[in-house]
Amino acid sequence: MRFALSRLLLGLLLIGIASGILLMSDLGHRVVRTSIRKVAIFQFSTRPLLDECVAGVLTGLKTEGFVDGQAMKVQKFNAENDLATANTIAHSIVDQGFDLVITASTPCMQIFAGANQKGTVNHVFCAVTDPFGAGVGISRTDPLKHPKHLAGVGTFQPVEGTFRVAKQLYPEIKRVGVAWNPAEACSEACLVKARIICNELGIDLLEATVDSSSGVREAVNSLAARGVQAVWIGGDNTVEIAVDSVVDVASKAHIPVFSNSPANIGRGLLFALGADYVEVGRMAGILAGRILNGLDPASVRIEDVMPRRLALNKRTLKGLYEPWRFPDDVLASAADVVDVKGVATAQPAAPPAAKSPEATGRVSRKWTIHFVNFVEAPHVEEALDGFFQQFKNLGMVEGRDYSLKVSNAQGDMSSLVTLIDSAVTDRADLILVTSTPTLQAAIKRGANIPILFTNVANPILIGAGQSLEKHLPNVSGISTMSNFELMVKVVKECLPSARTIGTLFVPSEANSVCFRDELAKSAENFGMKLISVPVSNSGEVPIAANSLAIRGIDAYCQISDNLCDSSFPGISRTAQNLKKPLFAFVTSLVDQGAVIAVARDYRQGGRDLAARTASFLKGASLRDMPFGYIDKTVITISTRNAALYGLEIPAELLARADRVIR
C-alpha cells in the first residue's frame, strides 16, 4: 500500500513538472496573442484628401504587422469640421487609455497636442502643411527638437509649383482669387507662400476671408465680381469642404479652379498639384507601427516630405472664357488625367520624394557608385545631407545594394579630372556629382557611364541637353538655378534707395558666369545696376570684395558658386568692416555673416537626387528622366547680422520669412 502510494505521488509530481514546462515554453506565444494595442485614428473632416490619408495609414500599419482586429484594435474618430467636437474627441482619447493616436490634418494635430500636453498618449501626425509653425513645440531648425511623445510627417503644399503650372497653362494670367480661413495655421502658411510667388510671377492675388464653410460661396462670388481669372484653393480645410460651391460659382463665371488637392480633380477642378496623400498616410502608418514596436518618438526627426502628384481635367477646359490649355510637357508629367468625357485615367506617377524601405523593395544587384564633388561648400554639404538621409529612407543599404566612394577635388581641376578617371577605371555603374565643373568633367571623361547631378545651375548651358526633356541619354538630375528676381526684390525692400549691388564671380566656372548674368538682368529689371569683379582663387576674394566697395556699391549680393561659397567668410569680414549689407543665395551662409539668404532648398535637391538614384538602381532609364528644378525658395533673415550693419528689416519681410534668427 505504501509502495503504491509512493508511485502515485511520484506520477503526480512528474505530471506537474511537465505541465509547468509546457506552460513556461508557451508563455511568449501567449503574450503575443493577447497583447492587442489600442490605436485611435482622428481626422478633422470627411473629405477625399483626409480619407486617402487614413487609408494609407492603415496600409502602413499593416506593413509593420498591425492589422485591425489582430495585433491592434483601431477606433476612428471624425470631428466633421467642428472645433468643439474635435476638442471633446481629443480629451476622450487621452482619457480612454489608447496606446497611440494618429491625427490627420493640422487642426487635429493642434487640438490633440493641446489635450495631450502631459504626453499620456504617443502621438503621430500626418496631412499637416506646416508642423513647425503650428505652435505645438516643433523646431523649424532642429528636426529632433519636439515633444518627446510627438512625431510625424509634415507635408508642405507645393504652392510655388502650383502657380508656376497655372502660368504654363495660361501665360497671360494676371489675377487669381483665394478664399481662406485666418483661424487655420496651415491655410495662412500656404497663403504667405502664394503671396510671394504671385509677386514674383506678376500675378495679383485677391483674397477673401471666411470663418466657416457656409460663407465660402459668398466669398468666391465676391472674388468673381472683382474680376479674378481663376480661383485657387490652398491648404484650407474650411474651403476644401466647400469645394463644390467654389466650382459652381467659378463655372458660372467661366473661370477655372485649381488647388493643392489632387483627390478633388473629379469635382470640376482644372488641375491640382499636391501630395499623394495615400503615400503620406502610409509613411505615417509605418512610423506609428514602429513606435508601437518600441521606437522612441523622441528619436524621430520631423521633416517635410512631398510625394508630388499632378492631376489634370480636360473636361473643365470647355466653357472657359480665356484660352487655358494643357501643354504636352504638362500632360506628360501628370499622374491623373480626366478626359473630355469625364473619364479619369491614372498614369504612372513620378518617383515620390520619400518612401520607406518597406515600399521600395531591394535592387536586383549590388551597384558600384562614385560620388564626386568639386569643393567643400555649404550648399554642397546641404545637398549631401539631404541625399544620404533620403537614400536611407528609401531603403538603400550600403554593402547590400551598393558600394559607395565619396571624393572631393578641393577646388582643384586637375584633381577633379583624376577623380572622374578613377571612377572610369573602377568601372563605376553610376557617377553622382554636385556642381557644374564636376558635371562637365564627368560628361567629358565619363565614358558614357550613367551620371546623375544636383547643384548645377544650367545643365543646358554646358551641353548636357537641348531642353529638360531632350538630353544626353546617360545624364539626368536636378538644376538649382537661383531665384534672382526675388532676391532683388528683397534687397529693394531692405534698401529702397539702393541703386547698385555687387558680386564676385569665377570666369572659369560656367555656373558662376550664368548666375552673374541672370542677377544682372534681374537688377536691371528693377532699375538697379550690378557691378561684378572676377576672382580665380580664395586669396583674391577679400581684395576683390574690397574693390567692390570702392566702386560704390550699396550692398553685396553674392551669387553662389564653389569658390565664393567656400571663401564666404572673407567676403563677410570685408562687408562688415565697410558696413555694406551682405545678401546671399545659400541658407547656411547666414551663419557666416549674411543678413538675408534667398536660397533654393539645396537639401531638397539632395533628396530629389536620392529618389532618382534609387529609381535608376531599380531599372529606370536616365534617358526617360527629364531634368528637374527645385521650385522651393527659402528666405532666412538674421536680425543679429542686420544690426551689425545698422540695417532695419521691414516688418512685412520678417513676417514672410521662413526663418528669422533674432
Buried (B, 14 or more C-beta within 10 A) or exposed (E): EEEEEEEEEEEEEEEEEEEEEEEEEEEEEEEEEEEEBBBBBBBBBEBBBBBBBBBBBBBBBBBBEBEBEEBBBBBEBBBEBEEEBBBBBBBBBBEEEBBBBBBBBBBBBBBBBEBBEEEBBBBBBBBBBBBBBBEBEBEBEEBEEBBEBBBBBBBBBBBBBBBBBBBBBBEEBEBBBBBBBEBBBBBBBBBBBBBBBBBBBEBBBBBBEBEEBEBBBEBBBBBBEEEBBBBBBBBBBBBBBBBEBBBBBBBEBEBBBBBBBBBBBBBBBBBBBBBBBBBBBBBBBBBBBBBBEEBEBBEBEBBBBBBBBBBBBBBBBEEBEEEBEBEEEBBEBBBBBBEEEEEEEEBEBBBBBBBBBBBBEEBEEEBBBBBBBBBBBBBBBBBBBBBBBBBEBBBBEEEEBBBBBEBBBEBEEEEBBBBBBBBBEEEBBBBBBBBBBBBBBBBEBBBEBBBBBBBBBBBBEBBBBEEBBEBBEBBBBBBBBBBBBBBBBBBBBBBEEBEBBBBBBBEEBBBBBBBBBBBBEBBEEEEBBBBBBBBEEBEBBBEBBBBBBEEEBBBBBBBBBBBBBBBBBBBBBBBBEBEBBBBBBBBBBBBBBBBBBBBBBBBBBBBBBBBBBBBBBBEBEBEEBBBBBBBBBBBBBBBEBBEBBEBEBEEEBEEBBBBBBE
